[in-house]
Amino acid sequence: MEISNNARTVLERRYLTRDAQGQVVETVEGLFHRVAHHIAQADSVYDAQADTQKTEQTFYDMMTRLEFLPNSPTLMNAGKQLGQLSACFVLPVGDSMEEIFEAVKQAALIHKSGGGTGFSFSRLRSAGSAVNSTGGVASGPVSFMRVFNMATEAVKQGGTRRGANMGILRIDHPDILEFIDCKKNNLDITNFNISVGVTEAFMQAVSKGEEYDLIDPRTHEVRGQLNAKEVFDKIVDAAWRNGEPGIIFLDRLNRDNVVPSQGEIESTNPCGEQPLLPYESCNLGSINLGRMLKQGQQGVEIDFDKLKTTIQNAVHFLDNVIDVNRYPLEIIEETTKKTRKIGLGIMGFSDMLLKLGIPYNSDEAVALAERLMAFVNDEGHKASQELAKTRGPFPLFYESIYKDSAPLRNATVTTIAPTGTLSILAGCSSGVEPIFAYVYFRNIMDGTRMAEVNPILKDILLQRGLYTEELMEKIANEGTLAHITELPEDIRHVFVSSHDVSPYYHIQMQAAFQRHCDNAVSKTVNFAYDATPDDVREVYELAYTLGCKGVTIYRDGSRDSQVLNIGKEPPKEEAKPDAFGNILPRPRPEITMGFTERVKIGCGNLYITTNYDENGICEVFTNTGKAGGCPSQSEATARLVSIALRSGISVEEIIDQLRGIRCPSTIRQPGLSCTSCPDAIARIIRKVDDFIKSGNGEHANLPSVPPKPQKPVIPDQGTNQKMYKFCPECGEALEHEGGCVTCRSCGFSKCG
């Protein structure tokens, strides 16, 4: 089979079966035989005389020719004891402690099996609401998101996949402002992508600058009003800051709800492309469009006959998955089999464009995208109708919006999912995204670097006698071909990278695919580092106007301590890693300014000194009064806080960790402004940080202070700064797609 060395390495590292000692005991070919054999057995459920060996060979050939690949759980688990083959799940979160923690348990089981989960927290009563059963007050959706986040962190799936979540809150929930800001700190709620569930009524209020109602989810009564434009601006600013939250148009998801009798669609899977009812799951797979071409009389053209056959076989494959799947919960199996939703998507779209000589950022490419997806959707539905003739329609068909049409085997057929790791295996571009980089370098164990060059570009350069190592180095450093004058104009015109594509064309492309897709489209709109919040606002409004079901953006460098791998000079780093990758704190500045404040605690007085320089707060000292107290513990807290601040840990994260810690000697005394010494330290840090941000903390009288940077300050990631910029396993650059990150070097991927 045709497979790259990099793909083989990824398969060996993440997919192939291992023995009890961790040794690989399966070949790449054996993996595809295992998957094809297991999935083909479903044919015998409907026909005892079915030729399952023929079906197995069809599936094996389709996968080994890299024309179609199913989602990762299917490749990993088919034919094994675990046997869980689905990628996407949605779980309901009810407004009681029992229901909340039942959902936590169910999510843990799904994550253990290799799946990702989506939740709507919109049913939970807002923070401060009365809890009649206990006489207390509710802590609100965001606090419980943190519970789910920690549970996810605790569950690891054999080193292959880590659980990912989508958290959604309706725009009219009383806690919406807290939700919008809940991932303001890049180190907070790290196992979630978040999206605001936006309604048509809200968007109309935005355009008119009107107030809109906040609705109590328990009583359904109006709890207040907010200005829609101001809330929308807050969403835009947050997304500009670090890509969170995205937005999902709830009314559009439910407009295409195939079985509205079963309730409303409240959430999607972690990457935003698969809307599901509570307890539904979905099985995904993608066709490699780069393999759907042929040489025609006028040059390279799309082989629609081959594409049609591949669609038919892929729908057959995905429908079989539903029957041989081992579901993590009985209710998920029951719910999934009532609608039998599948998600057939595509990858390699950019490869197809390159071979056809069409620039991604062109009207011609947008038109081709719509024509192509219309074909995939139509033929996918025809294939599902053919299966229904022998296997019957999905059980809820006669309650569905299709009840007066030809019976369908599957309630939904098409989805465009992110294909980060799958596209590495297939050796193609990811999903419907533009090429991220045409040349990048991998570090080899002997200390040398090896250039990884896009094979389509490499072939053309070799054909024209233009390929040199020096040129590859230059392309890698630039991050784009646009300004490489050594290259002919026709090559630069066609070979555009993601950063050459304007946000306008990103959204136009997403909308073109969405017009002919049952579910939704996973697509990231990439912005340059110096993009403004107005640029983000324009994209969100355009996505709404063009009929998208949601939108995810990523501004280059907004989650990093440096600009992301596009040949620009990064902002200055203050904290530096040592030779082993450990973060070392920046040196203590020679000159600082600060405050000392006395705080009354349970043991007497605590004196807290907080100092700052041009980079912000850099150290904290404590001293106890004559009444005693816990001087050693307070000093230890202050020292650790100082080291953390100079290592790049954000002020917000430190405050979150310290605030609210309770000490018996303090909480027993009424009227005190803090609950413990750490809580007092957090409160003083907050006060000084607010003072600095208000503009009162300028350092005009301090000597030798460098000028402040003119660009927006990128939040520093401290010890986790490699999370979004570099792969934590191999150190190579990560690509952002659909709210997830993928390493094209080793196959690492993470959502949230």
C-alpha positions in Angstrom: 0.0 0.0 0.0 1.1 3.6 -0.6 1.8 5.2 2.7 4.4 7.7 3.8 7.1 7.0 6.4 5.6 9.7 8.6 2.1 8.0 8.3 3.6 4.6 9.1 5.3 6.1 12.2 2.0 7.6 13.4 0.2 4.3 12.9 2.9 2.5 14.9 2.8 5.0 17.6 -0.9 5.5 18.1 -3.0 2.9 16.2 -1.3 -0.6 16.0 -2.1 -3.3 18.5 0.4 -3.8 21.3 1.0 -6.7 23.7 1.0 -6.5 27.5 4.6 -5.3 27.4 3.8 -2.5 25.0 5.4 -4.0 22.0 3.8 -3.5 18.6 2.3 -6.9 17.4 0.4 -5.7 14.4 1.5 -4.6 10.9 -0.1 -1.6 9.1 -1.7 -3.9 6.6 -2.9 -6.0 9.5 -4.6 -3.0 11.0 -6.6 -2.4 7.9 -7.5 -6.2 7.6 -8.7 -6.1 11.2 -10.9 -3.1 10.6 -12.3 -4.2 7.3 -13.1 -7.7 8.6 -14.9 -6.5 11.7 -17.0 -3.9 9.9 -17.9 -6.3 7.1 -19.5 -8.7 9.5 -22.5 -6.4 9.9 -23.7 -7.6 6.5 -24.7 -11.0 7.9 -27.1 -9.2 10.4 -29.3 -8.5 7.4 -28.5 -11.4 5.1 -27.3 -14.7 6.5 -25.9 -15.6 3.0 -24.1 -12.2 2.6 -20.6 -12.4 1.0 -18.8 -10.7 3.9 -15.4 -11.6 2.4 -16.2 -9.6 -0.7 -17.4 -6.7 1.4 -14.2 -7.0 3.5 -12.0 -6.8 0.4 -13.9 -3.7 -0.8 -13.4 -2.0 2.5 -9.8 -3.0 2.7 -9.0 -1.8 -0.8 -10.7 1.5 -0.2 -8.7 2.2 3.0 -5.3 0.9 1.8 -5.6 3.0 -1.4 -6.1 5.9 1.0 -9.4 6.8 -0.7 -11.5 6.7 2.5 -10.6 6.4 6.2 -13.0 6.2 9.2 -12.6 8.2 12.4 -9.7 7.3 14.7 -11.7 5.2 17.3 -12.8 2.9 14.5 -9.2 2.4 13.3 -8.0 1.9 16.9 -10.8 -0.3 18.4 -12.5 -2.3 15.6 -12.1 -6.0 16.2 -10.7 -5.4 19.7 -12.1 -6.1 23.1 -13.0 -2.4 23.7 -14.8 -2.2 20.4 -16.0 1.5 20.8 -16.0 3.0 17.3 -17.7 6.3 17.6 -16.0 9.7 17.7 -18.9 12.0 18.8 -21.3 12.0 21.7 -23.7 14.5 23.3 -24.8 14.1 26.9 -27.6 16.0 28.7 -26.8 17.9 31.8 -29.9 18.3 34.1 -30.4 20.8 36.8 -29.9 18.6 39.9 -26.8 17.3 41.6 -27.7 13.8 40.7 -28.1 14.5 37.0 -24.9 16.6 36.9 -22.7 13.9 38.4 -24.4 11.2 36.4 -23.3 13.1 33.3 -19.8 13.4 34.7 -19.7 9.6 35.2 -21.1 9.0 31.7 -18.5 11.4 30.1 -15.7 9.6 31.9 -16.8 6.3 30.4 -17.0 7.8 27.0 -13.5 9.4 27.3 -12.1 6.1 28.5 -13.4 4.5 25.4 -11.9 7.1 23.1 -14.8 9.4 22.3 -15.4 13.1 22.7 -18.4 14.7 24.4 -20.6 17.7 23.9 -22.7 19.3 26.6 -25.2 22.1 26.9 -25.1 23.7 30.4 -28.1 25.9 29.6 -30.5 23.9 31.8 -28.5 24.7 35.0 -29.8 27.5 37.1 -27.6 30.5 37.4 -25.1 31.3 40.1 -26.8 32.6 43.2 -30.1 31.0 42.5 -31.9 29.3 45.5 -31.5 25.6 46.0 -34.7 24.6 47.8 -33.5 21.1 48.8 -30.6 22.5 50.8 -31.4 26.1 51.5 -28.2 27.1 49.8 -27.4 28.8 46.5 -26.4 27.4 43.2 -22.9 27.8 41.9 -23.8 28.1 38.3 -22.8 26.4 35.0 -19.2 27.6 34.8 -18.4 26.1 38.2 -19.7 22.7 37.1 -17.8 23.0 33.8 -14.7 23.0 36.0 -15.9 19.8 37.6 -16.3 18.1 34.2 -12.9 19.5 33.1 -11.1 17.9 36.1 -12.8 14.6 35.6 -11.7 14.7 32.0 -8.1 15.4 33.1 -8.2 12.4 35.3 -9.2 10.0 32.5 -6.5 8.8 30.1 -7.2 6.4 27.3 -4.2 4.2 27.1 -2.0 7.0 25.7 -3.8 7.2 22.4 -6.6 9.7 22.8 -7.4 12.2 25.5 -11.0 13.2 26.2 -12.2 16.4 24.7 -15.4 18.4 25.4 -17.6 21.0 23.9 -19.4 23.3 26.4 -22.3 25.4 25.1 -24.4 28.0 26.9 -27.4 29.8 25.4 -27.0 33.5 24.8 -30.1 34.2 27.0 -28.8 32.3 30.1 -28.3 34.7 33.1 -24.6 33.6 33.5 -23.7 34.3 29.8 -21.2 37.0 30.7 -19.3 34.8 33.1 -19.3 32.0 30.5 -17.9 34.2 27.7 -14.9 35.0 30.0 -14.4 31.6 31.5 -11.5 30.7 29.2 -10.0 34.2 29.3 -7.0 32.5 30.9 -5.5 30.0 28.4 -4.7 27.6 31.3 -8.3 27.4 32.5 -10.8 24.7 31.6 -8.3 23.3 29.1 -10.3 20.2 28.2 -13.2 22.2 26.7 -13.9 24.1 23.6 -16.7 26.6 24.3 -19.3 28.1 22.1 -22.1 30.5 22.8 -25.5 29.2 21.5 -26.8 32.2 19.6 -30.4 32.6 18.5 -31.9 34.4 15.5 -33.7 36.8 17.8 -30.4 37.8 19.5 -28.7 38.5 16.1 -31.6 40.7 15.1 -31.3 42.5 18.4 -27.6 43.0 17.7 -28.3 44.6 14.3 -30.8 47.0 15.9 -28.8 47.7 19.0 -31.6 46.5 21.2 -31.9 45.0 24.7 -32.7 41.3 24.9 -34.1 39.1 27.7 -32.2 36.8 30.0 -34.3 33.8 30.9 -34.2 31.8 34.1 -33.7 28.2 32.9 -35.7 26.8 35.8 -38.7 29.1 35.9 -38.5 30.4 32.3 -39.2 33.8 33.7 -37.3 37.0 32.6 -34.3 37.6 34.9 -33.0 40.8 33.4 -31.9 42.3 30.1 -28.6 43.0 28.4 -27.7 45.1 25.4 -27.3 42.6 22.5 -24.6 44.6 20.7 -22.5 45.0 23.9 -22.7 41.2 24.5 -21.9 40.5 20.9 -18.8 42.8 21.2 -17.8 40.9 24.3 -17.9 37.6 22.4 -15.9 39.1 19.6 -13.2 40.5 21.9 -12.9 37.2 23.7 -12.5 35.3 20.5 -10.0 37.8 19.2 -8.0 37.4 22.5 -7.6 33.6 22.2 -10.2 32.0 19.9 -12.7 31.3 22.6 -15.7 31.2 22.5 -16.9 30.2 19.1 -20.5 30.8 18.2 -23.2 28.2 17.2 -26.5 29.3 15.6 -29.0 27.1 17.6 -32.0 27.9 15.5 -30.2 26.7 12.4 -29.2 23.4 14.1 -32.9 22.8 15.0 -34.1 23.9 11.6 -32.3 20.8 10.3 -33.3 18.6 13.2 -34.5 15.5 11.4 -36.6 14.2 14.3 -37.9 17.2 16.2 -40.3 14.9 18.1 -37.3 13.7 20.1 -36.5 17.2 21.4 -34.2 20.1 20.6 -30.6 19.9 19.6 -28.7 21.7 22.3 -25.1 20.8 21.6 -22.5 19.5 19.2 -19.4 17.4 19.5 -16.1 19.0 20.6 -15.2 20.3 17.1 -18.5 22.0 16.3 -19.5 20.0 13.3 -21.8 17.3 14.5 -25.1 18.5 16.1 -26.7 15.7 18.1 -29.7 15.0 20.3 -28.9 14.0 23.9 -27.4 10.5 24.1 -26.8 10.3 20.3 -23.5 9.3 18.9 -22.1 9.6 15.4 -19.6 7.7 13.3 -17.5 9.7 10.9 -15.3 9.0 7.9 -13.7 11.1 5.1 -13.1 10.6 1.4 -9.7 11.8 0.1 -10.5 14.1 -2.8 -6.9 14.1 -3.8 -7.4 10.5 -5.0 -10.6 11.4 -6.9 -8.9 12.8 -10.0 -8.0 11.5 -13.5 -6.2 12.6 -16.6 -8.7 14.0 -19.1 -8.4 15.4 -22.6 -8.0 19.0 -21.1 -5.7 17.9 -18.3 -6.5 16.8 -14.7 -10.2 16.6 -13.9 -12.4 15.2 -11.2 -13.3 11.5 -11.6 -17.0 11.7 -10.6 -17.5 8.0 -11.4 -14.8 7.0 -8.9 -16.1 9.5 -6.4 -19.6 8.1 -6.7 -18.4 4.5 -6.1 -16.4 5.6 -3.1 -19.4 7.4 -1.6 -21.5 4.3 -2.0 -18.9 2.1 -0.3 -18.3 4.7 2.4 -22.0 4.9 3.3 -22.2 1.1 3.5 -19.1 1.1 5.7 -20.4 3.7 8.1 -23.9 2.1 8.4 -22.2 -1.2 9.3 -20.2 0.6 12.0 -23.5 1.3 13.9 -24.3 -2.4 14.1 -20.8 -3.7 15.2 -20.1 -0.9 17.6 -19.8 -1.5 21.3 -21.4 1.5 22.9 -20.2 2.8 26.3 -23.8 3.1 27.6 -27.0 1.2 26.8 -29.0 4.4 26.4 -26.5 5.7 23.8 -26.9 2.5 21.8 -30.7 2.7 21.9 -30.8 6.4 20.9 -28.1 6.1 18.2 -29.9 3.2 16.5 -33.2 5.1 16.4 -31.7 7.6 13.9 -28.6 5.8 12.6 -26.8 9.1 11.9 -23.6 8.9 10.0 -21.1 11.7 9.0 -19.5 11.2 5.6 -17.0 14.0 5.0 -14.1 14.9 2.8 -10.4 15.7 3.1 -7.7 16.6 0.6 -9.8 19.4 -0.9 -6.8 21.7 -1.1 -4.7 19.0 -2.8 -7.5 18.7 -5.4 -7.4 22.4 -6.0 -3.6 22.4 -6.4 -3.7 19.6 -8.9 -6.5 21.4 -10.8 -4.5 24.7 -10.7 -7.2 26.6 -8.8 -6.2 29.0 -6.0 -8.1 28.3 -2.7 -8.8 32.0 -2.3 -10.8 32.4 -5.5 -14.4 32.5 -6.6 -13.7 29.5 -8.8 -12.6 27.4 -5.8 -15.8 28.5 -3.9 -18.0 27.5 -6.8 -16.2 24.1 -7.1 -16.7 23.5 -3.4 -20.4 24.0 -3.7 -20.7 21.8 -6.8 -18.6 19.1 -5.2 -20.4 19.0 -1.9 -23.8 18.9 -3.7 -22.6 15.8 -5.5 -21.3 14.1 -2.3 -24.5 14.9 -0.4 -26.9 13.8 -3.2 -25.0 10.6 -3.9 -24.7 9.9 -0.2 -28.4 10.2 0.2 -29.0 7.9 -2.8 -26.7 5.3 -1.2 -28.6 5.6 2.1 -31.9 5.1 0.2 -30.5 1.9 -1.5 -29.5 0.5 1.9 -33.0 1.3 3.2 -34.5 -1.0 0.5 -32.8 -4.1 1.9 -32.2 -3.1 5.6 -35.2 -0.8 6.2 -35.2 2.9 7.1 -34.0 4.3 10.4 -36.6 3.4 13.1 -37.8 7.0 13.6 -38.1 7.7 9.8 -41.9 8.0 9.9 -41.6 10.6 12.7 -38.9 12.5 10.7 -39.0 15.5 8.3 -38.3 12.9 5.5 -41.5 10.8 6.2 -43.1 11.8 2.9 -39.9 11.1 0.8 -38.1 7.9 -0.2 -37.1 5.9 2.9 -33.6 6.7 4.2 -31.4 4.3 6.2 -29.6 7.2 8.0 -31.2 10.3 9.4 -28.1 12.3 8.5 -25.4 11.3 6.0 -22.9 14.1 5.5 -20.6 16.0 8.0 -17.3 17.8 7.4 -15.1 17.0 10.3 -11.5 18.0 11.1 -9.2 15.3 9.8 -5.9 16.2 11.4 -4.5 12.8 12.1 -6.4 11.0 9.4 -5.0 13.4 6.8 -1.5 12.5 8.0 -2.3 8.8 7.4 -3.8 9.6 4.0 -0.9 11.9 3.1 -3.3 14.7 2.1 -4.4 18.2 3.2 -6.8 18.4 6.2 -10.5 18.5 5.8 -11.6 21.5 3.7 -8.8 23.7 5.1 -6.1 25.4 3.0 -2.6 24.2 3.3 -1.1 25.4 6.6 2.6 25.2 5.5 4.2 23.9 2.3 7.6 23.3 3.9 8.5 22.6 7.5 11.5 21.0 9.2 11.5 18.0 11.5 14.3 17.4 14.0 16.0 14.1 13.5 17.5 12.2 16.5 21.1 12.7 15.3 20.6 16.4 15.6 20.0 17.1 11.9 16.9 18.6 10.3 14.9 17.1 7.5 12.7 19.2 5.2 9.1 18.0 4.9 7.9 19.4 1.5 4.3 19.2 0.2 4.6 16.5 -2.4 2.5 18.4 -5.0 4.7 21.5 -4.7 7.9 19.3 -4.7 6.8 17.5 -7.9 6.2 20.8 -9.8 9.4 22.3 -8.6 11.4 19.2 -9.6 9.7 19.2 -13.0 10.7 22.8 -13.6 14.2 22.4 -12.2 13.5 24.9 -9.4 13.9 22.6 -6.4 16.8 23.5 -4.1 17.4 23.0 -0.3 18.1 26.7 0.0 14.7 27.5 -1.5 12.9 25.1 0.8 14.6 26.8 3.8 13.4 30.1 2.6 9.8 28.9 2.1 9.8 27.4 5.6 11.1 30.6 7.1 8.6 32.8 5.2 5.7 30.5 5.9 4.2 31.3 2.5 5.2 31.3 -1.1 3.6 34.7 -1.8 6.8 36.7 -1.5 9.3 34.2 -2.8 10.4 36.1 -6.0 12.5 33.1 -7.2 9.2 31.3 -7.9 7.2 31.9 -11.1 4.0 33.9 -10.6 1.7 31.0 -11.7 3.1 28.9 -8.8 2.7 31.6 -6.2 -0.8 32.3 -7.5 -2.0 28.7 -6.9 0.0 27.6 -4.0 -1.6 29.7 -1.3 -1.3 28.9 2.4 -3.8 29.4 5.2 -2.3 32.8 6.0 -2.6 34.0 2.4 -6.4 33.4 2.5 -8.4 36.3 3.7 -11.1 35.8 6.4 -13.7 36.6 3.7 -12.7 33.6 1.6 -12.4 31.3 4.7 -16.1 32.1 5.4 -17.2 31.9 1.8 -15.6 28.4 1.5 -17.3 27.3 4.7 -20.7 28.6 3.6 -20.3 26.8 0.2 -19.8 23.5 1.8 -22.5 24.1 4.4 -25.2 24.6 1.8 -25.0 20.9 0.9 -24.2 19.3 4.2 -26.7 17.6 6.6 -24.8 18.4 9.7 -22.2 21.2 9.9 -18.7 22.1 8.7 -15.6 22.1 10.8 -13.5 25.1 9.6 -11.1 27.5 11.3 -10.9 31.1 10.1 -7.2 32.0 10.4 -6.3 35.6 11.3 -2.9 37.2 11.2 -1.4 38.3 14.5 -2.2 41.9 13.9 -5.9 41.4 13.1 -8.3 43.6 15.1 -11.5 42.8 16.9 -13.3 44.5 14.1 -11.9 41.9 11.7 -13.3 39.1 13.9 -16.7 40.9 14.2 -16.9 41.1 10.4 -16.3 37.3 10.1 -18.9 36.5 12.7 -21.5 38.7 11.0 -20.6 37.3 7.5 -21.0 33.7 8.8 -24.4 34.6 10.1 -25.4 36.3 6.8 -24.1 33.4 4.6 -26.0 30.7 6.5 -23.2 29.0 8.4 -24.2 26.9 11.5 -21.3 28.1 13.6 -17.8 29.6 13.3 -14.4 29.1 14.9 -11.6 31.6 14.6 -7.9 31.6 15.5 -5.7 34.6 15.6 -2.1 33.7 14.9 -0.1 33.8 18.2 -3.1 34.5 20.4 -2.6 31.3 22.5 1.2 31.4 22.3 4.0 33.2 23.8 5.3 33.7 20.3 3.8 34.2 16.8 3.0 30.8 15.4 5.5 29.5 12.8 4.9 32.0 10.0 8.4 33.5 9.8 7.7 36.6 11.9 9.7 38.0 14.7 8.1 36.9 18.0 7.4 39.2 20.9 10.1 39.2 23.6 9.9 36.3 26.0 10.6 36.9 29.6 10.6 33.4 31.0 13.1 31.0 29.3 13.2 27.2 29.1 16.4 25.5 30.0 18.0 22.7 28.0 15.5 20.2 29.2 12.4 22.4 28.4 11.8 23.5 32.0 10.7 27.1 32.4 13.1 29.3 34.3 11.8 32.4 36.0 13.1 35.7 34.7 15.5 37.5 37.0 14.2 39.7 39.7 14.3 43.3 38.4 16.8 45.7 40.0 14.1 48.4 40.4 10.5 47.9 41.3 7.5 49.9 42.6 4.9 48.5 45.0 2.6 48.7 47.9 2.4 47.3 51.4 -1.0 46.8 52.9 -2.2 45.6 56.3 -4.9 42.9 56.3 -6.6 41.7 59.4 -6.7 37.9 59.6 -7.8 35.4 62.3 -4.4 35.5 64.0 -3.9 39.2 63.9 -2.4 41.3 61.1 -0.7 40.3 57.9 1.4 42.8 56.0 1.5 42.1 52.3 4.0 43.8 50.0 3.3 43.6 46.2 5.9 44.9 43.8 5.8 45.4 40.0 7.9 46.5 37.1 7.2 47.3 33.4 6.1 43.7 32.9 3.6 43.6 35.7 3.6 42.2 39.2 6.8 40.4 39.8 7.0 39.6 43.6 5.1 39.3 46.8 6.4 39.5 50.4 4.5 38.9 53.7 5.2 39.7 57.3 3.0 38.8 60.3 2.2 41.2 63.1 3.1 40.8 66.8 0.0 38.6 67.3 1.7 35.7 65.6 0.0 33.7 62.9 1.6 31.3 60.4 4.7 33.2 59.2 6.3 30.2 57.5 3.3 29.2 55.5 2.6 32.8 54.5 6.2 33.2 53.4 6.1 30.0 51.5 3.0 31.1 49.6 4.6 34.5 48.8 7.8 32.9 47.5 5.9 30.5 45.3 3.7 33.3 44.0 6.7 35.3 43.1 8.4 32.5 41.2 5.2 31.8 39.4 4.7 35.4 38.4 8.3 35.7 37.0 7.8 32.3 35.2 4.9 33.7 33.1 2.0 32.2 35.0 -0.8 34.7 34.6 -2.1 36.8 37.5 -5.6 35.5 36.9 -4.5 31.9 37.3 -2.7 32.7 40.6 -5.6 34.6 42.0 -8.0 31.7 41.0 -5.8 29.2 42.8 -5.5 31.2 46.1 -8.8 33.0 46.3 -11.4 31.3 48.6 -9.0 29.1 50.5 -10.5 28.9 54.0 -8.7 29.0 57.4 -10.7 28.1 60.6 -9.1 30.9 62.6 -10.3 33.4 60.1 -13.7 32.3 59.1 -14.8 31.9 62.8 -14.4 35.7 63.2 -17.2 37.8 61.6 -16.5 40.9 59.7 -13.1 40.0 58.2 -12.5 40.8 54.6 -10.7 37.6 53.8 -11.0 33.9 54.5 -7.3 33.0 55.0 -3.8 34.3 54.5 -3.7 33.0 50.8 -7.1 34.5 50.2 -5.7 37.9 51.5 -2.7 37.6 49.2 -5.0 37.0 46.2 -7.1 40.0 47.1 -4.1 42.3 47.3 -2.7 41.0 44.1 -6.0 41.7 42.4 -6.1 45.2 43.8 -2.5 46.0 42.6 -3.2 44.4 39.2 -6.3 46.5 38.7 -4.3 49.6 39.7 -1.7 48.9 37.1 -4.2 48.2 34.3 -6.1 51.4 35.1 -3.1 53.3 33.9 -2.1 54.5 37.4 0.8 52.1 37.5 2.9 53.8 34.8 6.6 53.9 35.5 7.6 57.4 34.3 9.8 58.0 37.3 11.7 54.7 37.2 15.1 54.8 35.4 16.1 52.4 32.6 12.6 51.2 31.9 12.2 50.1 28.2 9.2 51.3 26.2 6.1 49.3 26.3 5.4 47.2 23.1 3.0 48.7 20.6 1.5 45.4 19.6 -1.2 43.8 21.8 0.3 41.8 24.6 -0.1 38.1 24.0 -1.0 36.1 27.2 2.0 34.2 28.4 1.4 30.5 28.9 3.9 29.8 31.7 4.8 26.2 32.1 2.2 25.2 29.5 3.3 27.6 26.8 4.1 24.7 24.5 0.5 23.4 24.7 -0.7 25.5 21.7 2.4 26.4 19.8 4.6 23.2 19.9 3.7 19.6 20.1 4.3 18.3 23.7 5.5 15.0 22.3 7.9 15.9 19.5 8.3 19.7 19.8 7.2 20.5 16.3 4.7 23.3 15.4 1.0 22.6 15.9 -1.7 23.5 13.4 -5.1 24.8 14.5 -8.2 23.3 12.9 -11.9 23.4 14.1 -11.0 24.2 17.6 -8.4 21.4 17.8 -4.6 21.3 17.4 -2.7 18.7 15.3 0.9 17.9 14.9 1.6 16.8 11.4 5.0 15.4 12.4 4.0 12.8 15.0 0.1 12.8 14.9 -0.5 14.3 18.3 -3.9 16.0 18.5 -5.9 17.7 21.2 -9.2 19.5 21.3 -9.9 22.2 23.8 
